[in-house]
Amino acid sequence: MATPAFIKSISRNNALRGFACLLGSLYIRFIHASGQWRIENQEIPDKLIADGRTFITCFWHGRLMMMSYAWPYEPAFHMLISSHADGQLIAKTIHRLGFKTLVGSTKHGGSAALRAMVRTLNDGGYVGITPDGPRGPRMQASSGAIALAKLSGAPILPISYSATAWKMFKSWDRFVLPRPFAKGVFIWGEPIAIANEADDDALEAARLKLEAALNHLTKQADDVSGQITPEPEKEEAVS
């Protein structure tokens, strides 16, 4: 899907980009402050961090907006963001919310992005990936996070969130925009580990496991919040 012209125009204008990112970050802060948000299964990342273990956090692109509030930790969190115009708007916005960013894609020019993420994990940082980004198919996991887990030895932690009041856009990812004063819930899933010697069949099994875990967590959060979960895209096969 092509980037809308108005997003391209904002991303190319420094003043407009800065203003849009400021407004975005303030809105996200207001959504969180005005609502009631909780985190389920937080003991899962707590234990890994207490043990000094890094990990890869995965969530669907459509559930990106509030994710900075699922990370109440001191260690740095680095989000992989695409170089597209809308990706750079997201990058500038989440910088204001405490996230660091790595530019690249696990699908396009993925080797450089993988090397940067492996270095980040080896240096004690934490990495976030939207495995259906930057352009889908929606709610289908690409193999990028699996390759990173194999190379780095770090496990993958899936997470999703939902809210009792939202606007869901008709974008490819069905992006969720929570409304003020909503009740929200983040739900962490169990770690998914990939052995360094995993063969192609084991890697594909791990990819399917990640995809199923994310879809299960998303539906679980939506059910709790009284929302209907969008269907994953079926038209395009994952390579």
CORNOR-V16520 format. One record per pair of residues at least 6 apart in sequence whose ideal C-beta (glycine too) atoms are under 7 Angstrom apart, sorted by the first residue. I is the first residue (numbers start at 1). J is the second residue. Records with the same first field share a line. If there is no record, write none. Layout:
I = J + J
This chain:
1 = 135 + 172
3 = 84 + 85 + 86
7 = 85 + 86 + 89
8 = 85
10 = 16 + 17 + 20 + 89
11 = 17 + 85 + 88 + 89
17 = 89 + 92
20 = 89
21 = 89 + 92 + 93 + 96
22 = 96
24 = 93
25 = 93 + 96 + 97
28 = 65 + 66 + 97
30 = 180
31 = 66 + 178 + 180
32 = 66 + 69
34 = 180 + 181
35 = 180 + 181 + 182 + 183 + 184
36 = 183
37 = 69 + 184
38 = 185
39 = 70 + 186
40 = 185 + 186 + 187 + 188
41 = 187 + 188
42 = 188
44 = 157 + 188 + 190
45 = 157 + 188
48 = 55
49 = 73 + 75
54 = 121 + 124 + 125 + 126 + 154
55 = 126 + 154 + 155 + 156 + 157 + 191
56 = 127 + 129 + 145 + 148 + 149 + 154 + 156
57 = 126 + 128 + 157 + 159
58 = 129 + 131 + 145 + 156 + 158 + 210 + 214
59 = 67 + 130 + 159 + 160 + 214
60 = 130 + 132 + 139 + 160 + 173 + 214 + 218
61 = 130 + 132 + 133 + 173
62 = 138 + 173 + 174 + 175 + 176
63 = 160 + 161 + 176 + 218
64 = 90 + 130
65 = 176 + 177
66 = 161 + 178 + 184
68 = 94 + 97 + 98 + 99
70 = 159 + 161 + 186
71 = 77
75 = 124 + 125 + 126
76 = 100 + 125 + 126
77 = 99 + 100 + 126 + 128
78 = 100 + 101 + 102 + 120 + 125 + 126 + 127 + 128
79 = 94 + 99 + 101 + 128
80 = 102 + 104 + 113 + 117 + 127 + 128 + 129
81 = 87 + 90 + 91 + 101 + 103
82 = 105 + 133 + 134
83 = 103
84 = 134
87 = 134
91 = 101
94 = 101
95 = 101
102 = 113 + 116 + 117 + 120
104 = 112 + 113 + 116
105 = 113 + 134
106 = 113 + 114 + 129 + 142 + 144 + 145
107 = 142 + 144
110 = 144
114 = 147 + 148 + 151
117 = 127 + 148
118 = 148 + 151 + 152
120 = 127
121 = 127 + 152 + 154
129 = 144 + 145
131 = 141 + 142 + 144 + 145 + 210
132 = 138 + 139 + 140 + 141 + 142 + 173
135 = 172
136 = 172 + 173 + 233
137 = 233 + 235 + 236 + 238
138 = 172 + 173 + 174 + 232 + 233
139 = 215 + 232 + 233
140 = 211 + 232 + 233 + 238
141 = 207 + 210 + 211 + 214
142 = 238
143 = 203 + 207
145 = 156 + 210
146 = 194 + 203 + 206 + 207 + 210
149 = 155 + 156 + 194
150 = 194 + 196 + 198 + 203
153 = 196
155 = 191 + 192 + 193
156 = 191 + 192 + 210
157 = 188 + 189 + 191
158 = 189 + 210 + 213 + 214 + 217
159 = 186 + 187 + 188 + 189 + 217
160 = 187 + 214 + 217 + 218 + 221
161 = 184 + 185 + 186 + 221
162 = 184 + 185 + 221 + 222 + 224 + 225 + 227
163 = 178 + 182 + 183 + 184 + 225
164 = 182 + 183 + 225 + 226
165 = 178 + 179 + 182
166 = 176 + 177 + 178 + 179 + 182 + 227
167 = 177 + 179
168 = 174 + 176
169 = 175 + 177
174 = 230
178 = 184
185 = 221 + 224 + 225
187 = 217 + 220 + 221
189 = 213 + 217
192 = 206 + 209 + 210 + 213
194 = 203 + 206
198 = 206
215 = 232
218 = 229
219 = 229
222 = 228 + 229
